[in-house]
Each structure stands twice: as C-alpha cells, then as structure tokens.
C-alpha cells in the first residue's frame, strides 16, 4: 500500500551526444610588470613589527590599569567600611 512505484527504465537515453570542439585559443592581456624592491619589503615588515609591538603595549597597559582599578576599589571599600 505504501510502497513506491518505480518506473521500468529509470535512466532515459540522452537526447543528443556531445561532440567536443577545439577550444578557442586563450588571449591573455599584457599585464604590466610589477617589481617589488627590497626596501619596500623591509618597510612593510618593519611597520608590521612596530604596529604589533604598539598593540601589545596598549593591551598590557589596559590590563595593568584594570588590575590597579580593582585593587584601589577594594582598598577604598575596606577603608569606607571602618
């Protein structure tokens, strides 16, 4: 009763056959030559190192300020209770 009814031939034959043709030759546009000098690479690497160091310094400073704020709040709370 609930069994599916399958067709006799589940895969019909293809309507047409594909005949490969010769691919059109690829025409590449002439790109300008890009040369990267050693000075530019050194400048980018130095800039990356400096920015990374500054970011790390800001993060360490923020953490130390947060710790100092928690300690001061704790000391002031104990001082106000007396």
N, C-alpha and C positions, 0 to 999 in steps of 0.2 A: 504494500500500500504506500509506504513512504520511501521506496527505493527509487533512485533517479533513473531516468531512461536515457541511455547513451545512444548517439547516432551510430549507424553502421560503419561509416567511414569518417573518423574524427578529423583527419587532415586532408582537405581537398587538394588536388594538384594545382601547382601555380598557374596563373593565367598566362604569363609570359616569362620567357627566360631572359636573364640579364646578361647582355654581352658587354664585357669591359672594353672601353675605348682607351686610346692612348691619352694619358693626362696632358693637359696643356702645360707648356714649359713655364716654370715659375719665374716671374720677372721681379728681381729684387731692386728696390730703390737704393741709390747710393747714399749711405749714411756718412755723416762727417766723422772723421777720425777723432776719437777722444783720447787724449793722453793725460794721465794723472801724474803730476810731479811728486817727487819725494817730499818736498816741503809742504805740499797740501796734505799729504797723508799724516805727516808729523804734526801739523797744526790741528787736524781733526782729532787725532789721538790725544794730544796734549789738552785740548779743550774738553774732551770727554773725561779725562782723568781729573782735571780741575773741577769740573761741574759735579762729578761723583763725590769728590772729597768735600766740596761745599755742602752737598746734600747730606752727607753723613754727619758733618759738623752740626748742621741745623737739627738733625734728628737727635743727636746726642745732647745738644743744648736743650731741646724741648723736653727730653726725658728727665734731665737733671733739674730743670725748673719745676716740672711736675712733682718730682720727689721732694724738692725743697718746700713746695707749697703744701704738700701733705704733712710734712714734718712740722712746719710752722703752724698749720691749723691745729694739729694735735697738741702742740705746746700751748697755744693760746686757749684752747678749750680747757686744758687742765688748769691753766692759770686763772681763767674766769670762774671755775668751779670753787676755788678756795675762798 
